[in-house]
């Protein structure tokens, strides 16, 4: 035992020391790490630091503590924007959460042309966000030239204002976002369904179970974990939405579709108050950090289960 002990210790020390393979791996990751630092970590750190300062244009002035946060939190526009952002999340759950699950289940039941259907479903996810926003803006165009209004006129109906209606503008933007992002979620759910043992379906068919019963007793329990994770991921993604309302409505009408991300954009590049923009960004970061921690907690629980 005593003779072998030094050899075992030396082996442990050798395993701790970096090898040439480790060096090559870090060398390959170095460009990505540099980009993450320059475009993610450094702006977040500097933005958090500068949010405690007064700024003249983009020049840092004197330290003001929590003054910037008091300004945005006491502003009625911030509370309205926060509620708008929550409405985006709620509408995305109502419109866009269950749809990918339903499509994935139906796609799993298809025997012929399955690959073609997968390509067609995933295709909108390949399009750039700007192109999708412009496409749906033209479809929602309020006069007779809009595609949806052309369909209404074909049935003898008057043109509708669509995005100019404050009651439905958020829901209509979510419809466009769902069309764009649904395909990628469908592919994930479809991949999860491939892991379900086919013998369970065959046994249930022998027992006389119909399609809906098979979905309820076999399919949904097997994708419950990934569906819960995707719910939290969707909340995180929609909470930070900015591009779609910026391009489709510019936050209108009457700020009915304004989000926290778009509000930070207005502070930073329209009214040139970057200190307030950074304060809004920090508030968004804290909210998303709490949701992200919950996501990682769920991920660990699901992996253990």
C-alpha positions, 0 to 999 in steps of 0.5 A: 500500500505504501509503495503504491501510494506515491504513484497514485498521488503522482497520477492525480497531480498529472491529471490536474495539470493542463495537457496539450489537448486542454490547451488546444481546446481553450485556444479554439474557444478563445475567439468566442470568449473574447466576443462574449466579453466584448459584446455581452459581459463588458457592456453589461458591467459598464452599463450597470456601473454607469447607471449610477452616474449622471451623463451628458450625452454619452459622457459620464458626469457626476455620481448620483446613486439611485437617482436614475432608478427613482426617475424611471420607477416613479414615471407612469410610462415605466409602469405602463411599459412594464404592464405591456411587457407582461401582456406580451408574455401572457399573450405569447403563452395563450397564442404561442405556447401550446401551438408547437406542442400540438403541431409536433404531436400531429407531425409525429402521427404523420406517416407520409411526407413527414420530412417535407412537413418538417421543412415547411414548418421550420422555414419561417424560423430561418427568415430574419426578424426584420423581414418577418416584421415587414412581411406581417406589417404589410399583411396588417396594413390598415387600408385596402392594400393590406392582405388581410383587408383584401380578404375581408373585402372579398367577403364584403367587409370593411377594412380593419385598422389591425395594428392601430387598434390598441386593444389587439396590437400586442396580440397581433404582434405575438401572432407574427412572432409565433409564426416566426419562432414556432418551427424551431420549438416544433423540431425540439418537441418532435425530437423529444417524441422520438424517444418515446417507446413505440411499444407503448403506443402499440400496446395502447392501440391494442387496448382500444385507446384512441388518439386523444387518450394516447396523447393524454396518457403517453405523449404529454407525460413524456414531454412534460419536462421539456415543455416546462423548460420551454415555457420558462425560455419563452417567458425570458425571450418574450420579456426582452422583445424589442425588434418586432414592436419597433419595426411594426408599430414603433410602440404605438398606438399611444404607446400601447405596444411599448416594451421595456426594451423599446423604452430603453432604446428610446431613452438611449437613442431618441431622447439621448438619456443613456443613464436612464436607458442603462437603469431600465436595462439593469431592471430588466436584467434583474427580472430576467436573472430571477427567471433564469435562476428559476429555469436552471433550478427546473432544469436540474430537477427535471434532469434528476427526475 
